[in-house]
Amino acid sequence: MERSRREKENLPRTSCIVVASSLAPFLGSSGKERKTQLAMEAPKTESKFIDLRSDTVTWPTEEMRAAMAAAEVGDDVYGEDPTINKLEEEAARVFGKEAGLFLSSGTQGNLIALLVHCERGQEAIFGDICHCIYYEAGGVAAVGGIMPRTVPVQKDGTLLLEDIENTIRPLSDDHTPKTALICLENTQNKAGGVSLSAEYIDKVGELAKKHNLKLHIDGARIFNAAADQKTSVKELTKSADSVTFCLSKGLCAPVGSVLVGTREFIREARRKRKMLGGGMRQAGVLAAAGLIALEKMAQRLEEDHQHAKLLGDELQKLSSISRVSQATNMVYFDLSPDAKIPHAELPQKLREKGVLIGGIRKNTFRMVLHYWISEEHVHKTIAAFKEVLGN
């Protein structure tokens, strides 16, 4: 069943590595021959690990590799790369926005959005465990001169509306910075991968408009959120002024994110991208994979969610696991104090069994399901846990 599904969707479960020696037979070929040979004859290999550390570890599919090899390119800084232009237009269409901008990463996308929306010395409101605060090297302050102000993220990933409103600075007080922006993350990684509903985001959007603020969504995994909420990304983000989403996580592209918003916003975002050294010239070779990610990979994420649920359900049966939470494509768990092995040894012991997991806190671990993890891999992972923990 697994094989037939992937053949039907033309999404083979393979990866390839091209080394110098494998290029030798192609050096004397014409450009067209080289593209065909590199795309169709590159050696294939499977990872020796079941890699659950993150969905950032995904390899591009063979279809992506072939598209990259054959991509039509131009100078994107001049706006002349047709593949990038197509990706940006398609992203804007899918999200119901006016324009898009191809970027090297989600971190760059979030920073650019903040630079456009906020002046130096202004304040932006974030959830206290969001990616912008935890994992983006303080760029909002160091580069943007923007003051971050946080409110608690609830277990369901939301920020309480009253918390947001109480955090907005009064314009009448000259002692305080001006609040300019509210930033939401969807899905909410450190809250366990939970998704935010369109209804909730609309309420935050109404609050933002009431106070003349902008709303930005860090939608690194927004397509996972849409799959979980059984809606479209357009519906989820209709109240947002800007959205960043990643192509290189669960969507399997090797590199890249896209920022979407109004034409005026994207025009200024392009200038900020240049300021940050983000002009990538003939990057259509990357955008070609992004188009496949957007058109095909975004449609299959429910499978990853089902695999995550299976993994979470099976982990809950192990006596050495004290807490399990599962949402979208993520599984978080705690090791029991009376487990057979110390928590610090668990990642290495599982690695020896061919399974890679991520550590979040002292006793909390994370596993992220993605395209390259099949149901068979999930069962092998559970077997590895049982062997290591003695359950």
Secondary structure by P-SEA (a helix, b strand, c coil): caaaaaaaaccccbbbbbccccccccccccaaaaaaaaacccbbbbbccccccccccccccaaaaaaaaacccccccccccaaaaaaaaaaaaaaccccccccccaaaaaaaaaaaaccccbbbbbcccccccccccccccccccbbbbbccccccccccaaaaaaacccccccccccccbbbbbccccccccccccaaaaaaaaaaaaaabbbbbbcccaaaaaaaaaccccccccccccbbbbbcccccccccbbbbbccaaaaaaaaaaaaaaccccccaaaaaaaaaaaaacccccaaaaaaaaaaaaaaaaacccccbbbbcccbbbbbbcccccccccaaaaaaaaacbbbbbccccbbbbbbcccccaaaaaaaaaaaaaaacc
